[in-house]
Amino acid sequence: QALHACISYSVRKSTDFSKLEREARSLIQNVTDRANELQQELEKRKKDADAVLQAVRKVAEEQGVSQQAIYFKNEADNHEKESAVWLKRTVWLTVGLTGYAAATLFLHKLPILAPTNLYETVQLAASKVLIFITISFLLILSAKNYVAHRHNSVINRHRQNALATYQALVKAAGEEATRDVVLAKAADCIFSAQSTGYGKTEGSEGNSLSLVNVAPGGVRPTVSS
């Protein structure tokens, strides 16, 4: 107990507290520098990860658009094939109708078909007219189917192109309102009711629901005729 104070004093004198303080500060500075390096590295990796994520999202969006556009492409191709079939039928029916019209000028001269009285004459004339009307109806129906398939092919091809190019237009648009307008027009082009080609007139489809009303800052449904 008597030596305690002396020992404490001698230990205090022999200990270099300034050196310990410098070492502690150096250690703290090293830890701080290392923490800053780690933070910068993490920020760099975060930027790289964000860039990769953005690229993945871009590819996913483009792939999604391509997958959706393929439906309209397949539909357009099917209508194009059907239109080619109906075009051949229309040509053959035209040739057949022309040949039949030419043949009717000489049918009455055939001995087996030559009329001998008024009743047979009327019957032969009625048969010619009935066959002519039937072939003409088939020709008109075939031509109408050809026009309808060509029309639907063009419509679906237009929708495919609208869906494929919509991303480029959205990226080119700077303001959010302009992007809404582009999106609205693309949706209207893809989903709005179009003439099928079977109606008597272009407006024969009746009232159709337009999905969008193009106006900057908002998209709202409207009914158009």
Backbone as CSV, one residue per row, in Angstrom:
resi,resn,N_x,N_y,N_z,CA_x,CA_y,CA_z,C_x,C_y,C_z
1,GLN,0.821,-1.213,0.000,0.000,0.000,0.000,0.858,1.267,0.000
2,ALA,1.967,1.186,0.677,2.844,2.355,0.727,3.508,2.611,-0.612
3,LEU,3.815,1.553,-1.368,4.488,1.693,-2.679,3.523,1.911,-3.828
4,HIS,2.232,1.803,-3.607,1.252,1.884,-4.706,1.348,3.195,-5.455
5,ALA,1.424,4.275,-4.734,1.489,5.601,-5.372,2.772,5.750,-6.166
6,CYS,3.869,5.241,-5.639,5.145,5.336,-6.366,5.140,4.512,-7.633
7,ILE,4.558,3.308,-7.518,4.494,2.425,-8.702,3.619,3.052,-9.777
8,SER,2.477,3.601,-9.380,1.573,4.241,-10.343,2.251,5.400,-11.025
9,TYR,3.018,6.169,-10.245,3.705,7.332,-10.819,4.788,6.894,-11.804
10,SER,5.519,5.853,-11.440,6.591,5.371,-12.323,6.024,4.780,-13.610
11,VAL,4.901,4.052,-13.509,4.253,3.504,-14.713,3.774,4.632,-15.618
12,ARG,3.215,5.674,-15.005,2.747,6.825,-15.773,3.903,7.515,-16.483
13,LYS,5.023,7.620,-15.831,6.179,8.275,-16.433,6.788,7.437,-17.539
14,SER,6.743,6.105,-17.395,7.364,5.227,-18.382,6.473,4.992,-19.613
15,THR,5.189,5.315,-19.504,4.251,5.091,-20.620,4.202,6.324,-21.512
16,ASP,4.393,6.121,-22.835,4.353,7.220,-23.812,2.915,7.342,-24.353
17,PHE,2.125,8.174,-23.671,0.725,8.316,-24.083,0.589,9.048,-25.411
18,SER,1.506,9.912,-25.736,1.433,10.596,-27.033,1.621,9.619,-28.193
19,LYS,2.509,8.643,-27.968,2.699,7.620,-28.994,1.450,6.765,-29.162
20,LEU,0.860,6.410,-28.024,-0.390,5.638,-28.094,-1.477,6.428,-28.808
21,GLU,-1.523,7.726,-28.531,-2.536,8.562,-29.195,-2.306,8.613,-30.703
22,ARG,-1.005,8.728,-31.108,-0.693,8.754,-32.533,-1.053,7.433,-33.196
23,GLU,-0.761,6.341,-32.517,-1.098,5.026,-33.072,-2.609,4.848,-33.191
24,ALA,-3.298,5.336,-32.164,-4.757,5.227,-32.210,-5.329,6.056,-33.352
25,ARG,-4.821,7.261,-33.515,-5.294,8.103,-34.609,-4.956,7.493,-35.971
26,SER,-3.737,6.919,-36.057,-3.344,6.267,-37.306,-4.247,5.080,-37.616
27,LEU,-4.561,4.303,-36.567,-5.448,3.162,-36.764,-6.847,3.608,-37.202
28,ILE,-7.344,4.662,-36.549,-8.662,5.186,-36.913,-8.663,5.710,-38.343
29,GLN,-7.563,6.380,-38.738,-7.469,6.899,-40.102,-7.430,5.763,-41.124
30,ASN,-6.707,4.703,-40.793,-6.664,3.544,-41.686,-8.044,2.917,-41.846
31,VAL,-8.727,2.785,-40.709,-10.084,2.220,-40.762,-11.004,3.112,-41.594
32,THR,-10.880,4.443,-41.406,-11.712,5.379,-42.168,-11.406,5.305,-43.667
33,ASP,-10.103,5.263,-43.997,-9.734,5.164,-45.420,-10.251,3.871,-46.036
34,ARG,-10.114,2.793,-45.279,-10.599,1.501,-45.797,-12.115,1.510,-45.972
35,ALA,-12.790,2.148,-45.029,-14.250,2.239,-45.137,-14.649,3.075,-46.354
36,ASN,-13.900,4.157,-46.597,-14.185,4.981,-47.778,-13.946,4.202,-49.069
37,GLU,-12.851,3.426,-49.089,-12.572,2.613,-50.269,-13.683,1.597,-50.514
38,LEU,-14.113,0.954,-49.422,-15.193,-0.020,-49.556,-16.490,0.641,-50.032
39,GLN,-16.766,1.833,-49.525,-17.974,2.547,-49.942,-17.909,2.913,-51.419
40,GLN,-16.729,3.408,-51.871,-16.578,3.735,-53.286,-16.711,2.498,-54.162
41,GLU,-16.140,1.393,-53.690,-16.246,0.154,-54.456,-17.692,-0.328,-54.532
42,LEU,-18.387,-0.205,-53.397,-19.798,-0.601,-53.395,-20.621,0.293,-54.322
43,GLU,-20.353,1.596,-54.318,-21.070,2.500,-55.204,-20.795,2.174,-56.671
44,LYS,-19.525,1.849,-56.965,-19.184,1.474,-58.336,-19.907,0.205,-58.750
45,ARG,-19.904,-0.779,-57.856,-20.605,-2.029,-58.166,-22.103,-1.801,-58.297
46,LYS,-22.629,-0.881,-57.486,-24.054,-0.565,-57.575,-24.374,0.052,-58.931
47,LYS,-23.489,0.950,-59.397,-23.700,1.544,-60.714,-23.649,0.483,-61.805
48,ASP,-22.674,-0.424,-61.700,-22.578,-1.508,-62.676,-23.817,-2.398,-62.626
49,ALA,-24.262,-2.684,-61.408,-25.455,-3.518,-61.269,-26.684,-2.822,-61.836
50,ASP,-26.788,-1.506,-61.606,-27.906,-0.745,-62.170,-27.848,-0.737,-63.692
51,ALA,-26.637,-0.609,-64.245,-26.496,-0.623,-65.707,-26.889,-1.982,-66.272
52,VAL,-26.452,-3.049,-65.605,-26.827,-4.397,-66.053,-28.328,-4.606,-65.942
53,LEU,-28.913,-4.149,-64.827,-30.354,-4.280,-64.636,-31.117,-3.510,-65.694
54,GLN,-30.634,-2.298,-66.032,-31.283,-1.504,-67.068,-31.199,-2.198,-68.413
55,ALA,-30.034,-2.784,-68.696,-29.880,-3.514,-69.964,-30.799,-4.723,-70.015
56,VAL,-30.905,-5.429,-68.883,-31.793,-6.601,-68.833,-33.245,-6.180,-69.025
57,ARG,-33.630,-5.085,-68.382,-34.997,-4.593,-68.549,-35.263,-4.184,-69.985
58,LYS,-34.276,-3.545,-70.606,-34.437,-3.128,-72.002,-34.631,-4.334,-72.904
59,VAL,-33.774,-5.347,-72.703,-33.901,-6.564,-73.513,-35.232,-7.242,-73.253
60,ALA,-35.642,-7.266,-71.974,-36.924,-7.898,-71.633,-38.088,-7.154,-72.280
61,GLU,-38.019,-5.813,-72.263,-39.087,-5.034,-72.882,-39.143,-5.282,-74.393
62,GLU,-37.957,-5.242,-75.035,-37.930,-5.476,-76.474,-38.385,-6.883,-76.812
63,GLN,-37.951,-7.859,-75.980,-38.375,-9.229,-76.218,-39.878,-9.367,-76.017
64,GLY,-40.401,-8.680,-74.976,-41.845,-8.727,-74.753,-42.619,-8.124,-75.893
65,VAL,-42.121,-6.995,-76.418,-42.774,-6.367,-77.559,-42.735,-7.286,-78.768
66,SER,-41.572,-7.926,-79.000,-41.448,-8.831,-80.138,-42.394,-10.017,-79.999
67,GLN,-42.513,-10.529,-78.781,-43.414,-11.661,-78.572,-44.865,-11.275,-78.812
68,GLN,-45.236,-10.038,-78.459,-46.604,-9.606,-78.698,-46.841,-9.315,-80.177
69,ALA,-45.823,-8.774,-80.849,-45.984,-8.437,-82.263,-46.102,-9.676,-83.127
70,ILE,-45.585,-10.821,-82.664,-45.603,-12.035,-83.478,-47.028,-12.518,-83.720
71,TYR,-47.946,-12.207,-82.777,-49.329,-12.623,-82.973,-49.939,-11.918,-84.186
72,PHE,-49.687,-10.624,-84.292,-50.212,-9.880,-85.433,-49.518,-10.306,-86.726
73,LYS,-48.239,-10.647,-86.643,-47.522,-11.122,-87.828,-48.108,-12.442,-88.325
74,ASN,-48.357,-13.371,-87.402,-48.955,-14.654,-87.799,-50.332,-14.466,-88.413
75,GLU,-51.114,-13.560,-87.813,-52.451,-13.298,-88.341,-52.372,-12.685,-89.738
76,ALA,-51.438,-11.754,-89.929,-51.269,-11.136,-91.246,-50.830,-12.162,-92.280
77,ASP,-49.928,-13.067,-91.898,-49.475,-14.105,-92.824,-50.617,-15.050,-93.200
78,ASN,-51.439,-15.410,-92.212,-52.577,-16.296,-92.510,-53.556,-15.639,-93.479
79,HIS,-53.868,-14.374,-93.246,-54.780,-13.677,-94.152,-54.160,-13.521,-95.545
80,GLU,-52.843,-13.372,-95.583,-52.182,-13.234,-96.882,-52.280,-14.540,-97.673
81,LYS,-52.099,-15.661,-96.986,-52.229,-16.956,-97.653,-53.663,-17.187,-98.131
82,GLU,-54.623,-16.852,-97.276,-56.021,-17.033,-97.658,-56.398,-16.124,-98.830
83,SER,-55.850,-14.932,-98.861,-56.157,-14.020,-99.965,-55.621,-14.569,-101.285
84,ALA,-54.452,-15.216,-101.230,-53.902,-15.821,-102.445,-54.808,-16.948,-102.944
85,VAL,-55.346,-17.732,-102.012,-56.267,-18.824,-102.399,-57.533,-18.259,-103.035
86,TRP,-58.113,-17.243,-102.427,-59.346,-16.665,-102.954,-59.107,-15.906,-104.259
87,LEU,-57.899,-15.403,-104.452,-57.581,-14.759,-105.725,-57.590,-15.785,-106.859
88,LYS,-57.010,-16.947,-106.616,-57.034,-18.008,-107.639,-58.467,-18.432,-107.944
89,ARG,-59.283,-18.573,-106.891,-60.681,-18.961,-107.102,-61.426,-17.893,-107.896
90,THR,-61.136,-16.639,-107.605,-61.793,-15.553,-108.328,-61.414,-15.577,-109.809
91,VAL,-60.144,-15.824,-110.077,-59.689,-15.885,-111.475,-60.354,-17.041,-112.197
92,TRP,-60.413,-18.207,-111.560,-61.031,-19.360,-112.206,-62.529,-19.154,-112.402
93,LEU,-63.187,-18.551,-111.445,-64.617,-18.273,-111.607,-64.851,-17.243,-112.704
94,THR,-63.963,-16.289,-112.848,-64.089,-15.306,-113.927,-63.942,-15.973,-115.283
95,VAL,-62.935,-16.859,-115.364,-62.745,-17.603,-116.614,-63.965,-18.481,-116.905
96,GLY,-64.485,-19.142,-115.855,-65.660,-20.005,-116.052,-66.895,-19.221,-116.461
97,LEU,-67.091,-18.059,-115.833,-68.255,-17.242,-116.185,-68.149,-16.718,-117.612
98,THR,-66.954,-16.318,-117.999,-66.755,-15.840,-119.366,-66.997,-16.957,-120.376
99,GLY,-66.458,-18.141,-120.042,-66.674,-19.282,-120.945,-68.139,-19.668,-121.034
100,TYR,-68.833,-19.635,-119.889,-70.252,-19.988,-119.914,-71.056,-18.946,-120.696
101,ALA,-70.715,-17.665,-120.524,-71.425,-16.618,-121.264,-71.243,-16.794,-122.774
102,ALA,-70.017,-17.191,-123.158,-69.788,-17.437,-124.585,-70.515,-18.694,-125.058
103,ALA,-70.564,-19.709,-124.204,-71.206,-20.962,-124.586,-72.716,-20.820,-124.713
104,THR,-73.323,-19.925,-123.916,-74.784,-19.776,-123.979,-75.266,-19.231,-125.324
105,LEU,-74.341,-18.629,-126.092,-74.744,-18.112,-127.411,-75.005,-19.230,-128.400
106,PHE,-74.448,-20.429,-128.070,-74.575,-21.531,-129.034,-75.295,-22.740,-128.457
107,LEU,-75.770,-22.654,-127.210,-76.438,-23.802,-126.610,-77.731,-24.172,-127.344
108,HIS,-78.445,-23.173,-127.803,-79.729,-23.460,-128.438,-79.565,-24.142,-129.795
109,LYS,-78.332,-24.149,-130.324,-78.104,-24.798,-131.618,-77.803,-26.283,-131.483
110,LEU,-77.523,-26.714,-130.238,-77.302,-28.147,-130.032,-78.627,-28.898,-130.193
111,PRO,-78.597,-30.004,-130.917,-79.864,-30.730,-131.163,-80.570,-31.152,-129.884
112,ILE,-79.762,-31.563,-128.885,-80.388,-32.049,-127.658,-81.008,-30.929,-126.830
113,LEU,-80.510,-29.688,-127.008,-81.017,-28.549,-126.245,-81.866,-27.603,-127.082
114,ALA,-82.000,-27.879,-128.362,-82.763,-26.979,-129.231,-84.236,-26.992,-128.833
115,PRO,-84.813,-25.825,-128.497,-86.237,-25.786,-128.106,-87.150,-25.987,-129.322
116,THR,-88.268,-26.668,-129.092,-89.235,-26.934,-130.171,-90.531,-26.165,-129.999
117,ASN,-90.706,-25.561,-128.824,-91.907,-24.771,-128.586,-91.591,-23.649,-127.603
118,LEU,-92.607,-22.871,-127.284,-92.410,-21.716,-126.407,-92.019,-22.138,-124.994
119,TYR,-92.613,-23.218,-124.494,-92.307,-23.684,-123.136,-90.838,-24.070,-123.008
120,GLU,-90.323,-24.816,-123.974,-88.927,-25.222,-123.943,-87.996,-24.013,-124.101
121,THR,-88.440,-23.030,-124.875,-87.634,-21.825,-125.052,-87.509,-21.055,-123.732
122,VAL,-88.642,-20.904,-123.046,-88.625,-20.212,-121.745,-87.812,-20.996,-120.734
123,GLN,-87.956,-22.322,-120.748,-87.214,-23.157,-119.804,-85.714,-23.057,-120.039
124,LEU,-85.291,-23.078,-121.303,-83.875,-22.967,-121.623,-83.326,-21.587,-121.211
125,ALA,-84.097,-20.546,-121.482,-83.663,-19.197,-121.113,-83.567,-19.046,-119.598
126,ALA,-84.550,-19.598,-118.882,-84.518,-19.524,-117.412,-83.325,-20.288,-116.843
127,SER,-83.000,-21.417,-117.446,-81.853,-22.205,-116.984,-80.551,-21.445,-117.203
128,LYS,-80.457,-20.799,-118.384,-79.248,-20.014,-118.656,-79.084,-18.884,-117.646
129,VAL,-80.204,-18.181,-117.398,-80.144,-17.060,-116.467,-79.816,-17.533,-115.059
130,LEU,-80.420,-18.640,-114.620,-80.183,-19.144,-113.274,-78.723,-19.554,-113.088
131,ILE,-78.177,-20.262,-114.065,-76.773,-20.678,-113.963,-75.849,-19.458,-113.992
132,PHE,-76.190,-18.486,-114.854,-75.375,-17.279,-114.940,-75.386,-16.508,-113.613
133,ILE,-76.575,-16.409,-113.008,-76.682,-15.715,-111.716,-75.908,-16.450,-110.629
134,THR,-75.984,-17.789,-110.634,-75.280,-18.578,-109.621,-73.770,-18.396,-109.724
135,ILE,-73.253,-18.502,-110.955,-71.806,-18.323,-111.136,-71.394,-16.891,-110.793
136,SER,-72.236,-15.919,-111.160,-71.923,-14.519,-110.844,-71.892,-14.298,-109.335
137,PHE,-72.839,-14.925,-108.614,-72.859,-14.790,-107.156,-71.597,-15.383,-106.531
138,LEU,-71.200,-16.564,-107.014,-69.982,-17.186,-106.499,-68.751,-16.334,-106.812
139,LEU,-68.738,-15.716,-107.996,-67.622,-14.853,-108.363,-67.545,-13.631,-107.449
140,ILE,-68.699,-13.007,-107.203,-68.729,-11.837,-106.318,-68.313,-12.214,-104.895
141,LEU,-68.818,-13.362,-104.416,-68.468,-13.819,-103.067,-66.975,-14.117,-102.961
142,SER,-66.414,-14.745,-103.984,-64.991,-15.051,-103.980,-64.155,-13.773,-103.994
143,ALA,-64.544,-12.814,-104.831,-63.810,-11.548,-104.895,-63.918,-10.799,-103.567
144,LYS,-65.089,-10.869,-102.929,-65.274,-10.188,-101.654,-64.404,-10.823,-100.568
145,ASN,-64.308,-12.136,-100.569,-63.441,-12.808,-99.605,-61.975,-12.461,-99.841
146,TYR,-61.594,-12.346,-101.105,-60.214,-11.951,-101.409,-59.924,-10.549,-100.867
147,VAL,-60.826,-9.616,-101.123,-60.637,-8.238,-100.648,-60.612,-8.189,-99.119
148,ALA,-61.487,-8.977,-98.480,-61.538,-8.973,-97.013,-60.243,-9.510,-96.407
149,HIS,-59.728,-10.596,-96.970,-58.479,-11.157,-96.441,-57.304,-10.207,-96.675
150,ARG,-57.278,-9.551,-97.822,-56.215,-8.576,-98.061,-56.317,-7.401,-97.082
151,HIS,-57.552,-6.987,-96.839,-57.769,-5.882,-95.899,-57.293,-6.260,-94.501
152,ASN,-57.671,-7.439,-94.027,-57.262,-7.878,-92.686,-55.755,-8.111,-92.607
153,SER,-55.153,-8.547,-93.698,-53.704,-8.709,-93.719,-53.004,-7.363,-93.529
154,VAL,-53.490,-6.345,-94.228,-52.897,-5.011,-94.101,-53.107,-4.455,-92.696
155,ILE,-54.289,-4.658,-92.127,-54.585,-4.153,-90.781,-53.650,-4.786,-89.747
156,ASN,-53.500,-6.108,-89.803,-52.641,-6.783,-88.834,-51.167,-6.454,-89.051
157,ARG,-50.777,-6.250,-90.291,-49.402,-5.840,-90.550,-49.151,-4.441,-89.982
158,HIS,-50.160,-3.584,-90.094,-50.044,-2.234,-89.530,-49.939,-2.296,-88.010
159,ARG,-50.711,-3.167,-87.391,-50.638,-3.310,-85.939,-49.285,-3.871,-85.507
160,GLN,-48.764,-4.819,-86.278,-47.435,-5.349,-85.977,-46.381,-4.256,-86.030
161,ASN,-46.421,-3.446,-87.060,-45.442,-2.354,-87.189,-45.602,-1.325,-86.076
162,ALA,-46.853,-1.044,-85.704,-47.091,-0.081,-84.624,-46.517,-0.589,-83.305
163,LEU,-46.686,-1.886,-83.045,-46.174,-2.450,-81.793,-44.661,-2.545,-81.807
164,ALA,-44.078,-2.775,-82.994,-42.623,-2.924,-83.089,-41.895,-1.585,-82.990
165,THR,-42.525,-0.523,-83.463,-41.865,0.787,-83.478,-42.266,1.680,-82.311
166,TYR,-43.174,1.220,-81.490,-43.676,2.071,-80.407,-42.580,2.388,-79.383
167,GLN,-41.691,1.413,-79.108,-40.622,1.638,-78.137,-39.690,2.760,-78.582
168,ALA,-39.377,2.792,-79.889,-38.488,3.835,-80.394,-39.114,5.210,-80.225
169,LEU,-40.416,5.304,-80.460,-41.097,6.584,-80.313,-41.170,7.010,-78.853
170,VAL,-41.367,6.039,-77.962,-41.423,6.360,-76.533,-40.072,6.873,-76.044
171,LYS,-38.990,6.249,-76.519,-37.655,6.691,-76.108,-37.336,8.080,-76.663
172,ALA,-37.827,8.346,-77.873,-37.563,9.649,-78.478,-38.349,10.770,-77.796
173,ALA,-39.472,10.418,-77.181,-40.284,11.428,-76.500,-39.622,11.824,-75.190
174,GLY,-39.467,13.098,-74.987,-38.789,13.572,-73.785,-39.699,13.681,-72.583
175,GLU,-40.871,14.282,-72.749,-41.769,14.530,-71.627,-42.685,13.339,-71.392
176,GLU,-43.122,13.224,-70.143,-44.011,12.130,-69.773,-45.355,12.243,-70.488
177,ALA,-45.835,13.469,-70.665,-47.118,13.666,-71.355,-47.026,13.221,-72.802
178,THR,-45.897,13.495,-73.449,-45.711,13.068,-74.832,-45.662,11.550,-74.924
179,ARG,-45.041,10.919,-73.946,-45.017,9.455,-73.921,-46.422,8.885,-73.773
180,ASP,-47.227,9.547,-72.965,-48.617,9.104,-72.824,-49.360,9.197,-74.151
181,VAL,-49.081,10.246,-74.904,-49.735,10.407,-76.206,-49.317,9.283,-77.147
182,VAL,-48.004,8.980,-77.181,-47.504,7.912,-78.050,-48.103,6.575,-77.645
183,LEU,-48.131,6.309,-76.348,-48.706,5.066,-75.852,-50.190,4.980,-76.181
184,ALA,-50.884,6.088,-76.050,-52.318,6.109,-76.340,-52.588,5.819,-77.810
185,LYS,-51.807,6.456,-78.694,-51.998,6.237,-80.123,-51.658,4.803,-80.512
186,ALA,-50.591,4.249,-79.924,-50.223,2.864,-80.220,-51.310,1.899,-79.749
187,ALA,-51.840,2.139,-78.545,-52.911,1.283,-78.031,-54.170,1.412,-78.883
188,ASP,-54.464,2.625,-79.332,-55.643,2.832,-80.163,-55.492,2.117,-81.498
189,CYS,-54.270,2.163,-82.057,-54.010,1.501,-83.335,-54.124,-0.012,-83.198
190,ILE,-53.689,-0.556,-82.058,-53.649,-2.006,-81.891,-55.005,-2.567,-81.475
191,PHE,-55.672,-1.905,-80.535,-56.851,-2.504,-79.915,-58.185,-1.933,-80.399
192,SER,-58.171,-0.801,-81.094,-59.441,-0.248,-81.541,-60.043,-1.111,-82.641
193,ALA,-61.370,-1.146,-82.693,-62.067,-1.961,-83.693,-61.836,-1.396,-85.090
194,GLN,-61.503,-2.282,-86.025,-61.267,-1.900,-87.409,-62.298,-2.577,-88.304
195,SER,-62.477,-2.015,-89.490,-63.378,-2.625,-90.452,-62.851,-3.993,-90.863
196,THR,-63.726,-4.992,-90.899,-63.298,-6.350,-91.238,-63.181,-6.585,-92.729
197,GLY,-63.741,-5.680,-93.534,-63.712,-5.871,-94.969,-64.939,-6.581,-95.501
198,TYR,-65.794,-7.094,-94.615,-67.015,-7.777,-95.033,-68.223,-6.854,-95.057
199,GLY,-68.105,-5.675,-94.448,-69.229,-4.747,-94.426,-69.445,-4.104,-95.785
200,LYS,-70.649,-3.585,-96.001,-70.967,-2.940,-97.273,-70.190,-1.650,-97.437
201,THR,-70.007,-0.939,-96.315,-69.249,0.311,-96.337,-68.244,0.273,-95.210
202,GLU,-67.324,1.245,-95.211,-66.311,1.310,-94.163,-66.922,1.573,-92.800
203,GLY,-68.065,2.246,-92.773,-68.699,2.571,-91.503,-69.757,1.586,-91.081
204,SER,-69.784,0.430,-91.714,-70.841,-0.528,-91.419,-70.599,-1.312,-90.147
205,GLU,-69.435,-1.108,-89.530,-69.146,-1.843,-88.307,-69.945,-1.313,-87.125
206,GLY,-70.545,-0.139,-87.281,-71.316,0.417,-86.187,-70.424,1.154,-85.211
207,ASN,-70.968,1.434,-84.053,-70.202,2.161,-83.040,-69.136,1.258,-82.452
208,SER,-67.964,1.797,-82.282,-66.860,1.039,-81.711,-66.293,1.803,-80.532
209,LEU,-65.740,1.059,-79.604,-65.156,1.663,-78.409,-63.701,1.976,-78.669
210,SER,-63.387,3.258,-78.669,-61.996,3.676,-78.800,-61.375,3.679,-77.410
211,LEU,-60.257,2.975,-77.258,-59.673,2.803,-75.939,-59.103,4.081,-75.368
212,VAL,-58.699,4.972,-76.233,-57.984,6.127,-75.728,-58.483,7.388,-76.385
213,ASN,-58.378,8.448,-75.633,-58.583,9.785,-76.165,-57.263,10.516,-75.992
214,VAL,-56.606,10.828,-77.105,-55.257,11.360,-77.048,-55.292,12.792,-76.524
215,ALA,-54.711,12.989,-75.362,-54.604,14.320,-74.776,-53.423,14.316,-73.844
216,PRO,-52.505,15.289,-73.968,-51.346,15.309,-73.084,-51.746,15.350,-71.627
217,GLY,-51.111,14.468,-70.840,-51.356,14.471,-69.409,-52.428,13.513,-68.967
218,GLY,-53.061,12.809,-69.896,-54.083,11.880,-69.448,-54.555,11.002,-70.567
219,VAL,-55.010,9.811,-70.202,-55.568,8.862,-71.147,-56.922,8.468,-70.609
220,ARG,-57.957,8.701,-71.383,-59.293,8.375,-70.901,-60.098,7.749,-72.036
221,PRO,-60.976,6.785,-71.717,-61.738,6.102,-72.740,-62.842,6.986,-73.295
222,THR,-63.103,6.832,-74.587,-64.185,7.546,-75.247,-64.893,6.596,-76.178
223,VAL,-66.103,6.938,-76.549,-66.869,6.143,-77.507,-66.954,6.908,-78.797
224,SER,-66.504,6.275,-79.874,-66.539,6.914,-81.179,-67.353,6.071,-82.142
225,SER,-67.891,6.693,-83.145,-68.716,5.987,-84.106,-68.012,5.936,-85.441
